Amino acid sequence: MFSIYITAFVVGGLICVIGQLMFDVAKLTPAHTLCTLVVIGSVLDGIGLYEPLIDFAGTGATIPITSFGNALTHGALAEAEKHGLIGVLTGMFEVTSSGISAAILFAFIAAILFKPKGDV
């Protein structure tokens, strides 16, 4: 059972190391790094490699930002099979809407509770 935690930690850590190397070595901006990791997750799901990674690493593969790309592509492909082209759009939002809504809500609460550093 302990090996499950080690596997999740190592795989999640490797994904984070890749992101950090994109910052430090490739000198990419945070936005470029974020978009690149989301696209990598999408491509891996599109070619059928992200689900086996999730089966192997568990939360080590579902917590990093690459999982958001996986969710977008997975939802789009699943709904495209059912509803055609319109399913591509609705599938992406159906799968990820709760996470996006939570991020907006928590950011709003944080903005109310804490004073931004940029105020003069």
N, C-alpha and C positions, 0 to 999 in steps of 0.2 A: 504494500500500500504506500509506503514511503517513497518508492520509486516513481509513483505518479506525480508527486509534488516536485521531485527533482527534475523529471522530464518537462513538466510545465514551466518550471523556473528557467531551465536551460534554453528551451525553445523561445519563450517570451523574451529572455535576456538577449538571445542572438538577434531577434528582430529589432530590439532596442539598440543593440550594438551597430547593426546596419544603419539605422537612422542616425546614430551619433557619428558614424564614419562619414555619412553624407554631409553632416554639418562641418566636421573638422577637416576632412581630407578633400572632399569635393567642393567645399565652401558654398554649399547650397543654402538658400534662405530657409527659414522654418516653413514658409508656404510651399516652396518647391519640394522640400523633404516630405511634408504631409501629403501633397498630391501624388508624389512618386510612390509612397508606401501604399496609398489607397489604390492606385492603378496596379501596383504589383499584386495586391490582394485580389483585385478584380480579374486580372489575367490568370492568376493561379486557379481561381474558381472556374473561370471560363474553360480552362483546359483540363479541369477535373482533378487538380492537385491539392486544393485547399481543404476539401472535406477529409481526405486521408490524413492531412496534417492535423486537423482538429481531432480526429479519432486517435492519433498518436499522442498529441501534446495537450489535449483538453483546453483548459483555460489559458495555457501558455500561447495558444494560437487564437483564442477568441477575445482576449482582452486588448492586445495592441491594435493600432489604427488599421492595420492590414485587414482586420476582420470586418471593418466597415465597408471596404471595397468588396470583400467576399459577400457580405449581406446584400449590397446593392445588386451585384451581378446575379446572385442566387435568386433573389426575389424577381428580378427582371426576366430571367430565363424561365422560371417556374410559371409566371403569369403569361409569358409570351406563348407557351405551349397551350394554355387554356383559352386565352382571349386574343391571340394574335398581336399585332403591332401596338395596339392600345395597352395591352398587358405589360409591355416593356416599361412604360411610364408608371402605371399604377402599381406594378410589382415592386419597383424600387421604393416607392413611398410607403407602401403597405408594410414592408418589412422593417424599415428604418425610422418610421415616423415617431415611434415612442421614444427612441434614443435622442432624436433631434429635439423633440418637445421637452424632454427632461433637461437637455443642455440649455435650451432657451430659458426655461423656468428657473433653473439653478443660477444661471448667469444674472437673471433679473433680480433674484433674491440677494445675491452677492453684491450687486450694484446698489441695492437699497441699504444693506447692512454696513458696507465698508466705504470709506472715503477714497476716491481715486487719487493717485499720486500726482496727476497732472494738473490738479486745481491750483490756482494761484491766489 
